[in-house]
Amino acid sequence: MGRVIKINSNVYIISTELLNTSDWLSTYLIVGSDGAALVDPGPDVNVKGLMEVIGTEFSDVKIKYVLATHIHLDHGGGLGRLAELLGDVKVYVHPRGVKHLISPNRLWEASKEVLGDVALFFGPPKPLEHDRVVGLEDYSSVDLGGVTIKAIHTPGHAPHHMSFIVEPGSILIAGDALGNLFNGRVYPVTVPPFNFVEYVKSIDKLSQFNYEVVSVAHFGYVRENPEVLIQRVKDKAIAWATLIADLIRRGFNRPEDVYRELLKSDLELRYMVMYREKFKMFEGTTYRAVLGMYQSVKELVESSRI
């Protein structure tokens, strides 16, 4: 059915077994004295399993708000269905994501183009009524009663991406503003459409704060020296961009060739391919990450900005 990971007395990760692994998506339940919030409920197909875990483990918790770091299907595709099931809840997303939740057709078509069969498995997002969706401005907060969730706009992975800082506890919910974490290995989440310049700026923006815990969407959290994880992801992204820019200047103009070259130099990326992509639903995830970085860096090279 899934499992619950306690970060502190107010913040929990709920992990379903949607993709035959419990370590796929960090969905957060944040509990205050005046109610609770869910963050990143996942795709439409994930909602049933998520509600089962909540009903079993948190039956006495009243969920008043649902937030998403961004509206990509794997994070926010289930917002519409979840709002239906929970009743009187408010949904908070980046202001640029509001219109796509009210009228999700464009989001759905773009998702099918990028994800293919994975999008079909996730299922189409259900539309939300306009009065249920709120655009959360940069540095604004949601108050749960003794617990606050502060939004930090972090574009790069997507223009409508934001991360959250939960207090008390100084917990960063990074979403996809940093990278994927698997058995201690990391790689940037840079799938198309991706903006390298904005991505690095967002990492620097997040680095201005001190954290006790840094948590990523895929998957889990780091409590010991969390600032090291942030720096590792930044260093990795810059290393990728530097190598890809050099390859483009040397005439590597096919993303699949750039991907092969990057695999030769990045041991962590090779590890991800060997041990993560053996699961069918994860096939191609590392290639899509490199493709997004390649497209962004290619534009920078062609405009002499890198």
C-alpha positions as CSV (number, residue, x, y, z in Angstrom):
1,M,0.0,0.0,0.0
2,G,2.9,2.3,0.6
3,R,4.7,3.7,3.6
4,V,5.1,6.8,5.8
5,I,8.4,8.4,6.6
6,K,8.5,10.8,9.5
7,I,10.8,13.9,9.1
8,N,9.6,15.6,12.3
9,S,6.4,15.8,14.3
10,N,4.8,18.0,11.7
11,V,6.1,16.8,8.4
12,Y,5.8,13.3,6.8
13,I,6.6,11.8,3.5
14,I,3.9,9.5,2.1
15,S,5.2,7.1,-0.5
16,T,2.9,4.9,-2.5
17,E,3.9,1.9,-4.6
18,L,2.6,3.2,-7.8
19,L,5.5,2.2,-10.0
20,N,6.3,-1.1,-8.2
21,T,8.7,0.8,-5.9
22,S,8.0,2.7,-2.8
23,D,10.8,5.2,-3.5
24,W,9.4,7.0,-6.4
25,L,7.7,10.3,-5.3
26,S,7.9,12.2,-2.1
27,T,4.4,13.4,-1.3
28,Y,4.3,15.4,1.9
29,L,1.7,15.7,4.7
30,I,2.3,18.8,6.8
31,V,0.3,19.0,10.0
32,G,-0.5,22.1,12.1
33,S,-2.9,22.9,14.9
34,D,-5.5,24.4,12.4
35,G,-5.3,21.7,9.8
36,A,-3.0,20.0,7.3
37,A,-1.6,20.4,3.8
38,L,-0.6,17.9,1.2
39,V,2.3,18.8,-1.1
40,D,2.8,17.0,-4.5
41,P,0.1,14.4,-4.6
42,G,1.4,12.9,-7.8
43,P,-0.5,11.9,-10.9
44,D,-4.2,11.1,-11.2
45,V,-3.6,7.4,-11.0
46,N,-1.7,7.9,-7.7
47,V,-4.6,9.5,-5.8
48,K,-6.4,6.2,-4.8
49,G,-3.3,4.8,-3.2
50,L,-2.5,8.1,-1.5
51,M,-5.9,8.4,0.0
52,E,-5.7,4.8,1.3
53,V,-2.5,5.6,3.2
54,I,-3.9,8.8,4.6
55,G,-7.1,7.0,5.7
56,T,-5.1,4.3,7.5
57,E,-2.3,6.4,9.0
58,F,-3.8,9.9,9.4
59,S,-7.6,9.3,9.8
60,D,-7.9,12.1,12.3
61,V,-6.1,14.8,10.2
62,K,-8.2,17.4,8.4
63,I,-6.6,18.4,5.1
64,K,-7.4,22.0,4.2
65,Y,-4.8,22.7,1.5
66,V,-3.1,21.0,-1.4
67,L,0.0,22.4,-2.8
68,A,2.2,21.5,-5.8
69,T,5.8,22.4,-6.5
70,H,4.8,22.5,-10.1
71,I,2.0,21.1,-12.3
72,H,3.9,18.4,-14.2
73,L,1.8,15.2,-14.2
74,D,4.1,13.3,-11.8
75,H,3.6,16.0,-9.2
76,G,0.3,17.7,-9.8
77,G,-1.7,15.6,-12.2
78,G,-3.9,14.3,-9.4
79,L,-4.8,17.8,-8.0
80,G,-8.3,17.9,-9.7
81,R,-9.4,14.4,-8.5
82,L,-7.9,15.0,-5.0
83,A,-9.8,18.2,-4.7
84,E,-13.0,16.4,-5.6
85,L,-12.4,13.7,-2.9
86,L,-11.4,16.1,-0.2
87,G,-14.2,18.5,-0.7
88,D,-13.6,22.0,0.6
89,V,-9.9,22.5,0.0
90,K,-7.8,25.2,-1.6
91,V,-5.2,24.3,-4.2
92,Y,-2.0,26.4,-4.3
93,V,0.4,26.5,-7.2
94,H,2.7,29.0,-8.9
95,P,0.7,31.8,-10.5
96,R,1.8,30.7,-13.9
97,G,0.3,27.3,-13.3
98,V,-3.2,28.4,-12.3
99,K,-4.7,28.6,-15.8
100,H,-3.4,25.1,-16.7
101,L,-5.2,23.5,-13.8
102,I,-8.5,25.2,-14.7
103,S,-8.1,24.2,-18.4
104,P,-5.6,21.3,-18.5
105,N,-5.9,20.3,-22.2
106,R,-2.6,22.0,-23.2
107,L,-0.8,20.5,-20.2
108,W,-2.1,17.0,-21.1
109,E,-1.1,17.3,-24.8
110,A,2.4,18.5,-23.9
111,S,2.7,15.7,-21.3
112,K,1.9,13.0,-23.9
113,E,4.4,14.5,-26.3
114,V,7.2,14.4,-23.7
115,L,6.3,11.3,-21.7
116,G,4.5,9.1,-24.2
117,D,3.1,5.9,-22.6
118,V,4.0,7.1,-19.2
119,A,1.6,10.0,-19.5
120,L,-1.1,7.6,-20.5
121,F,-0.4,5.5,-17.5
122,F,-0.5,8.6,-15.2
123,G,-3.9,9.6,-16.7
124,P,-5.2,13.0,-17.8
125,P,-5.6,15.7,-15.1
126,K,-9.1,16.7,-14.1
127,P,-9.9,20.4,-14.4
128,L,-10.3,22.4,-11.3
129,E,-12.9,25.2,-10.7
130,H,-11.3,28.6,-10.8
131,D,-12.3,29.5,-7.3
132,R,-10.5,26.5,-5.9
133,V,-7.0,27.4,-7.3
134,V,-4.8,30.1,-5.8
135,G,-1.5,31.4,-7.3
136,L,1.1,31.5,-4.5
137,E,3.4,34.5,-4.8
138,D,7.2,34.4,-4.2
139,Y,8.0,34.4,-0.4
140,S,4.3,34.2,0.6
141,S,3.2,31.7,3.2
142,V,0.4,29.3,4.1
143,D,-0.3,29.1,7.8
144,L,-1.4,25.8,9.3
145,G,-1.4,27.0,12.9
146,G,2.0,26.9,14.4
147,V,3.4,25.6,11.2
148,T,4.1,27.7,8.1
149,I,4.9,26.8,4.5
150,K,6.8,29.5,2.7
151,A,6.8,29.5,-1.2
152,I,10.1,30.2,-3.0
153,H,9.8,30.6,-6.7
154,T,12.5,28.4,-8.3
155,P,12.1,28.4,-12.2
156,G,14.4,26.4,-14.3
157,H,13.0,22.8,-14.3
158,A,9.8,24.6,-15.3
159,P,8.8,28.2,-15.4
160,H,6.0,27.5,-12.9
161,H,8.2,25.7,-10.3
162,M,8.4,26.7,-6.7
163,S,9.9,25.1,-3.6
164,F,8.8,25.3,0.0
165,I,10.4,26.0,3.4
166,V,8.5,24.5,6.3
167,E,8.9,26.0,9.8
168,P,9.5,25.0,12.5
169,G,12.2,22.6,11.4
170,S,13.9,24.5,8.5
171,I,12.8,21.8,6.0
172,L,13.3,22.5,2.3
173,I,10.9,20.8,0.1
174,A,12.8,21.3,-3.1
175,G,10.5,19.5,-5.6
176,D,12.5,19.3,-8.8
177,A,14.5,22.4,-8.3
178,L,17.6,20.3,-7.4
179,G,18.0,16.8,-8.6
180,N,17.0,13.1,-8.3
181,L,18.5,11.2,-5.4
182,F,18.9,7.4,-5.5
183,N,21.2,5.4,-3.2
184,G,23.3,8.5,-2.6
185,R,23.7,9.3,-6.3
186,V,22.4,12.5,-7.8
187,Y,21.7,13.9,-11.2
188,P,19.9,17.2,-12.2
189,V,16.2,17.1,-13.1
190,T,16.6,18.9,-16.5
191,V,13.9,17.4,-18.7
192,P,12.5,19.5,-21.6
193,P,11.6,22.3,-21.6
194,F,14.5,23.4,-19.4
195,N,16.3,26.6,-18.7
196,F,19.8,26.2,-17.5
197,V,20.4,29.8,-16.5
198,E,17.2,30.0,-14.4
199,Y,18.0,26.6,-12.9
200,V,21.3,27.7,-11.5
201,K,19.9,31.0,-10.3
202,S,17.2,29.1,-8.4
203,I,19.8,26.9,-6.8
204,D,21.7,30.0,-5.7
205,K,18.5,31.5,-4.4
206,L,17.8,28.4,-2.3
207,S,21.4,28.4,-1.0
208,Q,20.7,31.7,0.8
209,F,18.8,29.9,3.5
210,N,20.0,27.5,6.3
211,Y,18.3,24.1,6.4
212,E,18.1,21.3,8.9
213,V,16.6,19.0,6.2
214,V,16.6,19.1,2.4
215,S,14.1,16.9,0.7
216,V,13.8,16.1,-3.0
217,A,10.8,14.8,-5.0
218,H,12.5,11.7,-6.3
219,F,13.3,10.6,-3.6
220,G,13.6,11.2,0.1
221,Y,15.6,13.6,2.2
222,V,19.0,14.5,3.7
223,R,19.5,15.6,7.3
224,E,23.3,15.4,7.6
225,N,25.0,18.4,5.9
226,P,22.1,19.2,3.6
227,E,24.0,22.1,2.0
228,V,26.4,19.5,0.5
229,L,23.5,18.0,-1.5
230,I,22.6,21.5,-2.9
231,Q,26.2,22.2,-3.9
232,R,26.6,18.7,-5.5
233,V,23.6,19.3,-7.7
234,K,24.8,22.7,-8.8
235,D,28.3,21.4,-9.5
236,K,26.9,18.5,-11.5
237,A,24.6,20.8,-13.6
238,I,27.5,23.1,-14.4
239,A,29.7,20.2,-15.3
240,W,27.0,18.8,-17.6
241,A,26.6,22.2,-19.3
242,T,30.3,22.8,-19.7
243,L,30.8,19.4,-21.3
244,I,27.8,19.7,-23.5
245,A,28.8,23.1,-24.7
246,D,32.2,21.7,-25.6
247,L,30.7,18.8,-27.4
248,I,28.4,21.1,-29.4
249,R,31.4,23.3,-30.5
250,R,33.2,20.1,-31.6
251,G,30.3,19.2,-33.8
252,F,28.2,16.8,-31.7
253,N,24.7,18.0,-32.8
254,R,22.6,14.9,-32.0
255,P,21.4,14.7,-28.5
256,E,21.7,10.9,-28.4
257,D,25.5,11.3,-29.2
258,V,25.8,13.8,-26.4
259,Y,24.1,11.5,-24.1
260,R,26.5,8.7,-24.9
261,E,29.5,11.0,-24.3
262,L,28.0,12.2,-21.0
263,L,27.6,8.6,-19.8
264,K,31.3,8.0,-20.4
265,S,32.2,10.7,-17.9
266,D,29.5,10.6,-15.3
267,L,29.6,7.5,-13.1
268,E,26.5,8.5,-11.1
269,L,24.5,8.8,-14.4
270,R,25.6,5.4,-15.4
271,Y,24.6,4.0,-12.0
272,M,21.1,5.5,-12.5
273,V,20.8,3.8,-15.9
274,M,21.9,0.4,-14.6
275,Y,19.9,0.3,-11.4
276,R,17.0,2.7,-11.8
277,E,16.0,2.3,-15.4
278,K,15.7,-1.5,-15.0
279,F,12.2,-0.6,-13.9
280,K,10.2,-0.1,-17.1
281,M,8.4,3.1,-16.1
282,F,11.8,4.7,-15.5
283,E,13.2,3.9,-18.9
284,G,14.5,7.0,-20.7
285,T,14.4,9.3,-17.7
286,T,18.2,10.0,-17.8
287,Y,18.1,10.5,-21.5
288,R,15.3,13.1,-21.2
289,A,17.3,14.9,-18.5
290,V,20.3,15.2,-20.8
291,L,18.0,16.2,-23.7
292,G,16.6,19.1,-21.8
293,M,20.1,20.3,-20.8
294,Y,21.4,19.8,-24.3
295,Q,18.5,21.9,-25.8
296,S,19.1,24.7,-23.3
297,V,22.9,24.8,-23.6
298,K,22.6,24.6,-27.4
299,E,20.6,27.8,-27.4
300,L,23.2,29.4,-25.1
301,V,26.1,28.4,-27.4
302,E,24.3,29.6,-30.5
303,S,23.7,33.0,-28.9
304,S,27.3,33.2,-27.6
305,R,26.0,33.3,-24.0
306,I,28.1,30.4,-22.8
